[in-house]
Amino acid sequence: MTEIDLTNSKIAILGMGATGLSVARFLSSLGTPFVFADSREQPPNLNEVRDCFPQALRRLGEFNEALFADIDLAIISPGIALDQPALMKARQKGVTFIGDLDLFLDQVKAPVVAITGSNGKSTVTTLLGEMAKNSGLQVGVGGNLGLPMLDLISNKNQLYVLELSSFQLELLTSSRGATVGLLNITPDHMDRYKDLEQYVAAKHHIFRGAKTAVSNRQDSLTAQREQGESQTLTLTFGLDSPGQGNFGVAVHDHQESLFFGSQVLLSVDEVAMKGRHNTGNALAALALGHAAGLPIVSMLETLKIFKGLPHRCETIATIDNVSYINDSKGTNVGATLAAIEGFGSDSYKNLVLIAGGQGKGQDFGGLKEAADRFVKCGFLYGEDAQQLEDALDSVTEVYRAGSLVEAVAGAKSAARPGDIVLLSPACASFDSFASFEERGHCFSQTVLSTVKADSREGMTS
């Protein structure tokens, strides 16, 4: 475990994004001086940095050896790749590198639940936070989702629930007795990692120093590899029948139900979040909450009312018996695969898929089998539409669209009563939108505007 000495260290904060600003606020609250650096000449938050931290020296432009000449400790924002030459040389010369996660864990007194995974982590983090609130706890929820973790620190909090990305985990030395969960692993961020193994290794850092570890027994990549890393209690979740002490699904009174060991908890139909993948998210939250000591009654009551997050398999409307689902947060193949399998019908091909954007170096071939089973046709747009077409046109009808708006119009024409139009792009949004949220809003507005237009056309004067 890295010993963090904020008193006697000369500190640099690398990155002027949301994380860097939260680190600066934290250090300023302690009266600790620091240097602020960003590899961009004009970072978007530069004016805020100047206004809020006028005492801090600023270094802008490509990182170089001179930046680290008088630095003992560098606090690195998650968006910064660690294999840059200047950073590698600084570490070789003895500069200590940490992320905001180690700094956070070094400071907080209340228990911490830390959650990662390629998909579903925002839903599980938020759901678990709601479960904790409904059990009467004061809880801080954030990290990679919502507020940066250092902004959550408060003596009033009785529990912290953190969503963590692989980037945030790269520098983690120890989770310091946290309850941790690794939900699933599918290829993502292959533009940052040299291969899947490197990405998996980053995710597995979450197990370091954990008190209790939750994994997905149906995803072997989530299982702890180095049991000696921590003295952990382990439990699992999955969409199959669970063994004693674990969470899963089995049939009770002719209904699929959530189980804890042999104990029936709740029928799947009573869970407010819909889709088979969300049943898995519910089980993950139950396992993590159980490990954190939350009462089962409060957790089950929360599952009955929590409908999920915006842009994550969110039902926008049902028009002419066609459902429109906004899964704009489906930014990788694994997420889109989960959505297709979650909403696909075993009776017939019921999905009209809208996908496309920036593929981040992914192999879209992982979608073929599910598309062959469930997707009646697809409308593809954006920077990597051709790669998606190459992967899918042998198993389903695909059409190219010039924009998301055009894709929605095509999907609406192709859908028939009982079908589902599913926006699950399998790609990042940045070729056309500022964020997945903006993309989701565009989809939702386009879907709903067709309702308004149809209503106007049906009016008579």
C-alpha positions as CSV (number, residue, x, y, z in Angstrom):
1,M,0.0,0.0,0.0
2,T,1.3,3.4,-0.9
3,E,1.8,5.7,2.0
4,I,0.3,9.1,1.1
5,D,2.2,12.0,2.6
6,L,0.4,15.2,1.7
7,T,2.3,17.3,4.3
8,N,5.9,16.8,3.2
9,S,5.4,16.2,-0.6
10,K,5.7,18.5,-3.5
11,I,2.5,17.7,-5.4
12,A,1.3,18.0,-9.0
13,I,-2.2,17.5,-10.1
14,L,-2.3,16.2,-13.7
15,G,-5.5,17.0,-15.6
16,M,-7.9,19.9,-15.3
17,G,-11.1,17.9,-15.8
18,A,-13.7,17.1,-13.2
19,T,-11.4,14.8,-11.3
20,G,-8.5,17.2,-11.2
21,L,-10.7,20.0,-10.0
22,S,-12.0,17.8,-7.2
23,V,-8.5,17.0,-6.1
24,A,-7.6,20.7,-6.1
25,R,-10.6,21.5,-4.0
26,F,-9.6,18.8,-1.5
27,L,-6.0,19.8,-1.3
28,S,-7.0,23.5,-0.9
29,S,-9.3,22.6,2.0
30,L,-6.2,21.2,3.7
31,G,-4.1,24.2,2.9
32,T,-1.8,21.9,0.8
33,P,0.0,23.6,-2.1
34,F,0.2,22.0,-5.5
35,V,1.1,22.6,-9.2
36,F,-1.7,22.1,-11.8
37,A,-0.8,20.6,-15.2
38,D,-2.7,19.7,-18.3
39,S,-1.4,18.4,-21.6
40,R,-3.8,20.6,-23.5
41,E,-2.8,24.2,-24.3
42,Q,-6.4,25.4,-23.6
43,P,-8.2,22.9,-21.3
44,P,-11.9,23.6,-21.0
45,N,-11.8,24.3,-17.3
46,L,-8.8,26.7,-17.5
47,N,-10.9,29.8,-16.4
48,E,-12.3,28.0,-13.4
49,V,-8.8,26.9,-12.4
50,R,-7.5,30.5,-12.6
51,D,-10.5,31.8,-10.7
52,C,-10.6,29.2,-7.9
53,F,-7.0,28.3,-7.5
54,P,-5.1,31.5,-8.3
55,Q,-2.2,30.5,-6.0
56,A,-1.4,27.3,-8.0
57,L,1.3,27.3,-10.6
58,R,-0.1,26.1,-14.0
59,R,1.8,24.1,-16.6
60,L,0.0,23.7,-19.9
61,G,1.0,21.7,-23.0
62,E,2.6,18.3,-23.5
63,F,3.9,16.7,-20.4
64,N,7.8,16.8,-20.2
65,E,10.5,15.8,-17.7
66,A,10.8,19.4,-16.5
67,L,7.3,19.3,-15.1
68,F,8.4,16.6,-12.6
69,A,11.8,18.1,-11.7
70,D,10.6,19.2,-8.2
71,I,7.7,16.9,-7.8
72,D,7.4,14.0,-5.2
73,L,3.8,13.0,-5.7
74,A,1.7,13.2,-8.8
75,I,-2.1,12.8,-8.6
76,I,-3.2,11.6,-12.1
77,S,-6.7,12.1,-13.6
78,P,-8.2,8.9,-15.1
79,G,-8.2,10.2,-18.6
80,I,-4.4,10.4,-18.7
81,A,-2.7,7.4,-20.2
82,L,0.2,6.3,-18.0
83,D,2.4,5.0,-20.8
84,Q,3.4,8.5,-22.0
85,P,7.3,8.9,-22.0
86,A,7.5,11.8,-19.6
87,L,5.3,10.0,-17.1
88,M,7.2,6.7,-17.4
89,K,10.5,8.5,-16.8
90,A,9.1,10.3,-13.8
91,R,8.0,7.1,-12.2
92,Q,11.4,5.5,-12.9
93,K,13.0,8.4,-11.1
94,G,10.9,7.8,-8.0
95,V,7.9,10.2,-8.4
96,T,4.9,8.5,-6.7
97,F,1.8,8.3,-8.9
98,I,-1.6,7.9,-7.3
99,G,-5.2,8.5,-8.5
100,D,-8.0,10.2,-6.6
101,L,-9.2,6.7,-5.5
102,D,-6.2,6.0,-3.2
103,L,-6.5,9.5,-1.9
104,F,-10.2,9.1,-1.2
105,L,-9.8,5.7,0.5
106,D,-6.9,7.1,2.7
107,Q,-9.3,9.8,4.0
108,V,-12.7,8.3,4.6
109,K,-13.9,6.7,7.8
110,A,-17.2,5.1,6.7
111,P,-17.4,1.8,4.9
112,V,-17.0,1.8,1.1
113,V,-18.6,-0.3,-1.6
114,A,-16.7,-0.1,-4.9
115,I,-18.2,-1.3,-8.2
116,T,-16.7,-1.9,-11.6
117,G,-17.5,-3.8,-14.8
118,S,-17.8,-3.2,-18.5
119,N,-21.6,-2.7,-18.3
120,G,-24.3,-2.1,-15.7
121,K,-22.0,-0.4,-13.1
122,S,-23.9,2.9,-13.2
123,T,-27.2,1.2,-12.7
124,V,-25.9,-1.1,-9.9
125,T,-24.2,1.8,-8.2
126,T,-27.3,4.0,-8.2
127,L,-29.6,1.2,-7.3
128,L,-27.4,0.2,-4.3
129,G,-27.3,3.9,-3.2
130,E,-31.1,3.9,-3.2
131,M,-31.2,0.7,-1.3
132,A,-28.9,2.2,1.3
133,K,-31.0,5.4,1.6
134,N,-34.2,3.4,1.9
135,S,-32.6,1.5,4.8
136,G,-32.1,4.8,6.6
137,L,-28.4,5.4,5.9
138,Q,-26.7,8.7,5.0
139,V,-24.9,7.6,1.8
140,G,-22.5,9.3,-0.7
141,V,-22.8,8.0,-4.2
142,G,-20.4,8.9,-7.0
143,G,-17.0,8.4,-8.5
144,N,-17.1,7.7,-12.2
145,L,-20.8,8.5,-12.0
146,G,-22.1,11.9,-10.8
147,L,-19.9,13.7,-8.2
148,P,-16.2,13.0,-8.1
149,M,-15.4,10.9,-5.1
150,L,-13.4,13.5,-3.2
151,D,-16.4,15.8,-3.3
152,L,-18.5,13.2,-1.5
153,I,-16.4,13.2,1.7
154,S,-18.5,14.1,4.7
155,N,-18.5,13.1,8.3
156,K,-22.2,12.6,8.0
157,N,-22.0,9.8,5.5
158,Q,-22.4,6.3,6.9
159,L,-21.6,4.5,3.7
160,Y,-20.0,5.3,0.3
161,V,-21.0,3.7,-3.0
162,L,-18.5,4.2,-5.8
163,E,-18.7,3.5,-9.5
164,L,-15.1,2.9,-10.8
165,S,-13.8,2.7,-14.3
166,S,-10.8,0.7,-15.4
167,F,-8.9,4.0,-15.7
168,Q,-9.5,4.8,-12.1
169,L,-8.4,1.4,-11.0
170,E,-5.1,1.4,-12.9
171,L,-3.2,3.1,-10.0
172,L,-5.1,1.5,-7.1
173,T,-2.8,0.0,-4.5
174,S,-5.4,-1.3,-2.0
175,S,-9.1,-0.9,-1.5
176,R,-8.4,-0.9,2.2
177,G,-11.1,-3.3,3.3
178,A,-13.9,-2.2,1.0
179,T,-16.7,-4.4,-0.3
180,V,-16.0,-4.7,-4.0
181,G,-17.9,-6.0,-7.0
182,L,-16.8,-6.9,-10.6
183,L,-20.0,-7.3,-12.6
184,N,-18.8,-8.4,-16.0
185,I,-16.0,-8.0,-18.5
186,T,-16.4,-7.5,-22.2
187,P,-13.8,-5.8,-24.5
188,D,-13.9,-2.0,-24.1
189,H,-11.4,0.9,-24.4
190,M,-9.3,-1.1,-26.8
191,D,-8.0,2.2,-28.0
192,R,-6.3,2.6,-24.6
193,Y,-5.3,-1.0,-23.8
194,K,-3.0,-3.1,-25.9
195,D,-5.2,-6.2,-25.5
196,L,-8.1,-7.6,-23.5
197,E,-5.7,-9.1,-20.9
198,Q,-4.4,-5.6,-20.0
199,Y,-8.0,-4.3,-19.6
200,V,-8.9,-7.3,-17.4
201,A,-5.9,-6.8,-15.3
202,A,-6.9,-3.2,-14.6
203,K,-10.4,-4.2,-13.6
204,H,-8.9,-6.9,-11.2
205,H,-7.1,-4.2,-9.3
206,I,-10.4,-3.7,-7.4
207,F,-9.8,-6.9,-5.5
208,R,-6.6,-5.6,-3.9
209,G,-7.1,-5.3,-0.2
210,A,-10.9,-6.0,-0.3
211,K,-12.8,-7.4,2.6
212,T,-15.6,-8.9,0.6
213,A,-15.6,-9.6,-3.2
214,V,-18.7,-10.0,-5.3
215,S,-18.3,-11.6,-8.8
216,N,-20.5,-12.9,-11.7
217,R,-20.3,-16.7,-11.6
218,Q,-21.4,-16.8,-15.3
219,D,-18.5,-14.6,-16.4
220,S,-15.2,-16.4,-15.6
221,L,-13.2,-13.2,-16.3
222,T,-14.7,-11.6,-13.1
223,A,-13.4,-14.3,-10.7
224,Q,-10.5,-13.4,-8.5
225,R,-7.2,-14.7,-9.8
226,E,-4.9,-13.9,-7.0
227,Q,-6.5,-15.1,-3.8
228,G,-3.5,-14.0,-1.8
229,E,-4.1,-10.4,-2.7
230,S,-6.6,-10.0,0.1
231,Q,-8.3,-12.0,2.9
232,T,-11.6,-11.8,1.2
233,L,-15.1,-13.3,1.7
234,T,-16.4,-14.1,-1.7
235,L,-20.0,-14.4,-3.0
236,T,-21.5,-14.5,-6.4
237,F,-24.6,-13.6,-8.5
238,G,-25.9,-15.0,-11.7
239,L,-29.0,-15.6,-13.8
240,D,-28.9,-19.3,-12.8
241,S,-29.8,-21.2,-9.7
242,P,-27.5,-20.1,-6.9
243,G,-25.7,-22.2,-4.4
244,Q,-25.9,-21.6,-0.6
245,G,-25.0,-18.0,0.3
246,N,-25.2,-16.7,-3.3
247,F,-27.8,-14.9,-5.4
248,G,-29.5,-16.1,-8.5
249,V,-32.7,-17.0,-10.4
250,A,-34.9,-20.1,-10.1
251,V,-38.6,-21.0,-10.6
252,H,-41.0,-20.7,-7.7
253,D,-44.7,-21.2,-8.1
254,H,-44.3,-21.3,-11.9
255,Q,-42.6,-17.9,-11.8
256,E,-39.0,-16.9,-12.3
257,S,-37.9,-15.4,-9.0
258,L,-34.8,-14.0,-7.3
259,F,-33.2,-16.3,-4.8
260,F,-30.6,-16.1,-2.0
261,G,-29.5,-19.6,-1.7
262,S,-32.7,-21.6,-1.2
263,Q,-34.6,-18.6,0.0
264,V,-37.1,-17.0,-2.5
265,L,-36.9,-13.2,-2.4
266,L,-39.0,-11.7,-5.2
267,S,-40.5,-12.7,-8.5
268,V,-38.7,-11.3,-11.5
269,D,-42.0,-9.6,-12.6
270,E,-42.0,-7.5,-9.5
271,V,-38.6,-6.0,-10.3
272,A,-39.3,-2.5,-11.7
273,M,-36.3,-2.6,-14.1
274,K,-37.1,-4.7,-17.2
275,G,-34.9,-6.9,-19.3
276,R,-32.9,-9.9,-18.4
277,H,-29.7,-8.0,-18.0
278,N,-31.4,-5.8,-15.5
279,T,-32.4,-8.9,-13.5
280,G,-28.6,-9.5,-13.3
281,N,-28.1,-5.9,-12.2
282,A,-30.7,-6.4,-9.4
283,L,-28.9,-9.5,-8.2
284,A,-25.6,-7.8,-8.2
285,A,-27.0,-5.0,-6.1
286,L,-28.5,-7.5,-3.7
287,A,-25.2,-9.3,-3.3
288,L,-23.3,-6.1,-2.7
289,G,-25.9,-4.8,-0.3
290,H,-26.0,-8.1,1.6
291,A,-22.2,-7.9,1.9
292,A,-22.4,-4.3,3.2
293,G,-25.0,-5.3,5.8
294,L,-28.1,-3.7,4.3
295,P,-31.5,-5.2,5.4
296,I,-33.0,-7.5,2.8
297,V,-36.5,-6.0,3.2
298,S,-35.3,-2.5,2.3
299,M,-33.4,-3.8,-0.7
300,L,-36.4,-5.7,-2.1
301,E,-38.7,-2.7,-1.6
302,T,-36.3,-0.6,-3.6
303,L,-36.3,-3.2,-6.5
304,K,-40.0,-2.8,-6.8
305,I,-39.8,1.0,-7.4
306,F,-36.4,1.7,-9.0
307,K,-36.9,1.8,-12.8
308,G,-33.3,2.4,-13.8
309,L,-31.3,5.3,-15.2
310,P,-31.9,7.6,-18.1
311,H,-30.3,6.4,-21.4
312,R,-29.9,2.9,-19.9
313,C,-32.5,0.7,-21.5
314,E,-35.1,3.4,-20.8
315,T,-38.5,3.0,-22.2
316,I,-39.3,6.3,-24.1
317,A,-42.7,5.5,-25.5
318,T,-45.0,2.8,-26.9
319,I,-46.5,4.0,-30.2
320,D,-48.9,1.8,-32.2
321,N,-47.9,-1.1,-30.0
322,V,-44.2,-0.6,-30.9
323,S,-41.9,0.1,-27.9
324,Y,-39.0,2.6,-28.2
325,I,-36.0,1.9,-25.9
326,N,-33.2,4.4,-25.3
327,D,-30.0,2.6,-24.4
328,S,-27.6,5.4,-25.5
329,K,-25.3,4.3,-22.7
330,G,-24.7,1.1,-24.6
331,T,-21.3,2.4,-25.8
332,N,-19.6,-1.0,-26.3
333,V,-20.4,-4.4,-27.8
334,G,-21.0,-6.0,-24.4
335,A,-23.6,-3.4,-23.4
336,T,-25.4,-3.8,-26.7
337,L,-25.3,-7.6,-26.5
338,A,-26.9,-7.4,-23.1
339,A,-29.6,-5.1,-24.4
340,I,-30.4,-7.3,-27.4
341,E,-30.5,-10.5,-25.3
342,G,-32.5,-8.6,-22.6
343,F,-35.3,-7.5,-24.9
344,G,-35.2,-10.2,-27.6
345,S,-38.1,-12.5,-27.9
346,D,-37.7,-16.3,-28.2
347,S,-40.8,-16.4,-30.4
348,Y,-39.7,-14.2,-33.3
349,K,-37.2,-11.6,-34.3
350,N,-38.8,-8.6,-32.5
351,L,-36.0,-6.0,-32.5
352,V,-35.2,-3.1,-34.8
353,L,-31.7,-2.1,-33.8
354,I,-30.2,1.4,-34.2
355,A,-26.5,1.4,-33.8
356,G,-23.3,3.3,-34.8
357,G,-20.8,6.0,-33.8
358,Q,-17.1,5.6,-32.9
359,G,-16.2,2.0,-32.4
360,K,-13.1,2.5,-30.2
361,G,-11.3,-0.3,-32.0
362,Q,-13.9,-3.0,-31.1
363,D,-14.7,-6.2,-32.9
364,F,-18.4,-6.1,-33.7
365,G,-18.5,-9.8,-34.5
366,G,-19.6,-10.4,-30.9
367,L,-23.0,-9.2,-31.9
368,K,-23.6,-11.6,-34.7
369,E,-25.1,-14.5,-32.8
370,A,-27.6,-12.4,-30.8
371,A,-28.5,-10.4,-33.9
372,D,-29.2,-13.6,-35.8
373,R,-31.6,-14.7,-33.1
374,F,-33.4,-11.4,-32.2
375,V,-32.8,-8.6,-34.7
376,K,-35.2,-8.3,-37.6
377,C,-33.3,-5.4,-39.1
378,G,-30.8,-2.7,-38.2
379,F,-30.3,1.0,-39.1
380,L,-26.6,1.9,-38.9
381,Y,-25.1,5.4,-38.9
382,G,-22.0,7.3,-37.9
383,E,-18.2,6.9,-38.2
384,D,-18.0,3.2,-37.9
385,A,-21.3,2.2,-39.6
386,Q,-19.4,0.2,-42.3
387,Q,-17.7,-2.0,-39.7
388,L,-21.1,-2.7,-38.1
389,E,-22.6,-3.5,-41.4
390,D,-19.7,-5.9,-42.2
391,A,-20.4,-7.7,-39.0
392,L,-24.2,-7.9,-39.2
393,D,-25.3,-8.0,-42.8
394,S,-24.8,-11.8,-43.1
395,V,-27.4,-12.4,-40.3
396,T,-30.0,-9.7,-40.6
397,E,-31.1,-6.9,-42.9
398,V,-29.1,-3.7,-42.4
399,Y,-29.7,-0.2,-43.8
400,R,-27.4,2.8,-43.7
401,A,-28.7,6.2,-42.3
402,G,-27.1,9.6,-42.6
403,S,-27.8,10.5,-39.0
404,L,-29.5,9.3,-35.9
405,V,-32.7,11.2,-36.8
406,E,-32.7,9.4,-40.2
407,A,-32.2,6.1,-38.5
408,V,-35.2,6.7,-36.2
409,A,-37.4,7.5,-39.2
410,G,-36.3,4.3,-40.9
411,A,-36.8,2.2,-37.8
412,K,-40.2,3.5,-37.3
413,S,-41.2,2.6,-40.8
414,A,-39.8,-0.9,-40.4
415,A,-41.3,-1.7,-37.0
416,R,-44.5,-3.6,-36.7
417,P,-46.9,-4.0,-33.7
418,G,-45.2,-6.0,-31.0
419,D,-41.7,-5.0,-32.1
420,I,-39.1,-3.0,-30.1
421,V,-37.0,-0.2,-31.6
422,L,-33.8,-0.4,-29.6
423,L,-31.2,2.4,-29.7
424,S,-28.1,0.6,-28.4
425,P,-25.2,2.0,-30.4
426,A,-22.3,-0.3,-29.3
427,C,-20.2,2.8,-30.0
428,A,-19.1,6.1,-28.4
429,S,-21.1,9.1,-29.4
430,F,-18.3,11.7,-30.1
431,D,-18.5,11.6,-33.9
432,S,-21.9,13.2,-33.7
433,F,-22.7,14.2,-30.1
434,A,-21.0,15.7,-27.1
435,S,-22.0,12.8,-24.9
436,F,-24.2,9.7,-24.7
437,E,-26.7,11.8,-22.9
438,E,-27.0,14.2,-25.8
439,R,-27.4,11.2,-28.2
440,G,-30.1,9.8,-25.9
441,H,-32.0,13.1,-25.8
442,C,-31.8,13.3,-29.6
443,F,-33.3,9.8,-29.9
444,S,-36.0,10.5,-27.4
445,Q,-37.0,13.9,-28.9
446,T,-37.1,12.4,-32.3
447,V,-39.3,9.5,-31.2
448,L,-41.7,11.8,-29.3
449,S,-41.7,14.4,-32.0
450,T,-43.2,11.8,-34.4
451,V,-46.0,11.3,-31.9
452,K,-46.7,15.0,-31.9
453,A,-46.5,15.2,-35.7
454,D,-48.9,12.3,-36.0
455,S,-51.3,14.0,-33.6
456,R,-51.2,17.2,-35.5
457,E,-51.8,15.4,-38.8
458,G,-54.9,13.8,-37.3
459,M,-56.4,17.1,-36.2
460,T,-59.1,18.9,-38.2
461,S,-59.9,22.5,-38.1
